[in-house]
Amino acid sequence: MKICLISFDFWHYDEHIVRKLKEKGIEAHHINIGAFTHKNFGERVKNTLSKIFAGKNLKHEKRQNFIIESLHTIGKQDQILVINPEAIEERVHQEIRKFAKRNIAYLYDSMSRNPAQHILHFFDSVFSFDDEDVKNFGFEKINNYNYLKYIPAEQQNPENDLFYITSYDKNRISRLNVLVKKLKYLSIQFRVIIAGKKSWKHKVQQIFDQTNADILTFKTKNIPHHELPDYYKNTKVILDLMRKNQTGLSFRIFEAMALEKKIIADNETLKNYDFYNPNNILILNESYNNIERDFFDTPYEKLPEDIYQKYTLDHWINTVFKIN
């Protein structure tokens, strides 16, 4: 079987899918559009001038053509999975369709954030992790996946009580600021990393209460994907704050499963899942005053094996690609 994955894999989650397919003996290819860059400084300057004076993004066009060129190199596939297909032009989807017996889409974001109605007719199956989109558009429901190696809690010695990593988002930073104030009286050992371009750093500092600023660490570049487990292993609890208009589960939930970490989240839908356990998952109320110190001090309660396996990458791949 030949399977190709097409995606903007900026956070390197998608490479785990390709690795697992190869482990299953499948000939797997990854067309990583996000890895396509300018060949030299001159091309970068040319692209900048083109955007300013012609309103044309040459890098975007080259990335679109890169997909077609890559498909011609690897040839016909049994299945092609496109993640977040709205970022790809219709002319390219027409070409992708010619190279696949079965064409699949997986939407990492909600339709309200990234509308994709205009290209969904190119796909035989459309998967989404967002409950509202599944209900409103008839997509096939699937969650994100647990891609990490299992490490039981008893093999870890975390120093922090609570850890949160995020890119800049004004709404989430505002909520975080309120939450930190609520936690101060509990003497919670709290660490936050805000990663990405530092152009927004002053915005965070304006929003965030300076008396709480000691918990913040700014990173101008994203944390390398392989380093994230080390940050998670050093905390008892992982914080997960939703994006606006999101109802699906983030990767934080599944990373927490693999490392047996508790979760504090503002996602009410967590109560609807079979892995939900109030001793492991605390869902914040509107005033954020339902947090107690005991949540951090009591041990993680292990998931039943069948529930844990249901959310693994192996199960995700078998479902999406219909592998028995």
C-alpha positions, 0 to 999 in steps of 0.5 A: 500500500502507498500512502501520502500525507500532505500538510503544513507540519510546523509543529512536527505532529504529522511526521509521527503519522508517517513514521507509524505508517512505515512501521506498519510496512506501508510505503509512506511519503510526506509532502511537508509544505511548511518545510519549503523555504526560499533557496537564498537571500535573493529569493527572500528579498524578491518575494518581499518586494513582490508582496509590497509592490505587486500584492503577490506572494511568490513563496505561496505560489512556489509552495503550491507548485511544490505539492504538484512537483512532489506528487509527480516524483512519488507517483500514484498513491492508494490514499492521500491524506491532506491536513487542513486542506483550506490552505491549498488552492483548488487547482492543486486539489484538482491535481492531488485528486488525480494521484489518489484512489482515495482522497482524505481530509483532516481538519485541525481547526474548526470551520469557523476559524478556517472555512473549507467548504469550497474544496471539500468536494475533492475528498472521499472522506472528511474527518474533524475533531470539532463536535460542532462541525461534525454535527453541522457538516456531517464530517466523520468524528475523530480526535487528535492522537496520543503519539508519545511513548508511555511513561508512568507517573511513578517514573517521574519527579516533577518540580512544578505544579502547573505548566502551560505552553502557548503561542500568543493569543490575546484572549488566552493570555487575558484568561491566563492572567485571571487564573494566575491571580486565583492560584496565588493563594494556593502557593502553586508552582506555576510556569508558562512559556509563550513561544513565537515571534517576539513582536507581541512580547510587549502586548503580553506585558501590557495584558499580564499583571506584572506582579505575576510576570515571574512565571512567564518565559518568552521564547522567540522560536517554537519549542522543538517538538522532541523537547516538549515531553521534558517540559511536561514530565517536570509538572504535575498538571498541564493547563489547556486553554481553548482557542476561541470557537474551538470545541475539539480536543487539543494535543495537550489532552493526549500528551497528558495521557501518555505521561499520566499528567492531570489536566486543568482545562476550560473545555466543558466537552471533556466531560463527554469522553470516556477517559474523563475522570474528575480526579484527573481532569479539572474543568474550570468554572466561569470564575475560576474559583473551583481549584483546590490544592488537593487536585495537585497533591493527590495522585493520577488515577490510571486509565483502563488499558482499552480506553488508553489504546483507543486514543493512540496514534496506532488506532487513529491511523487504522481508523483514518486509512481503514487498515485492519 
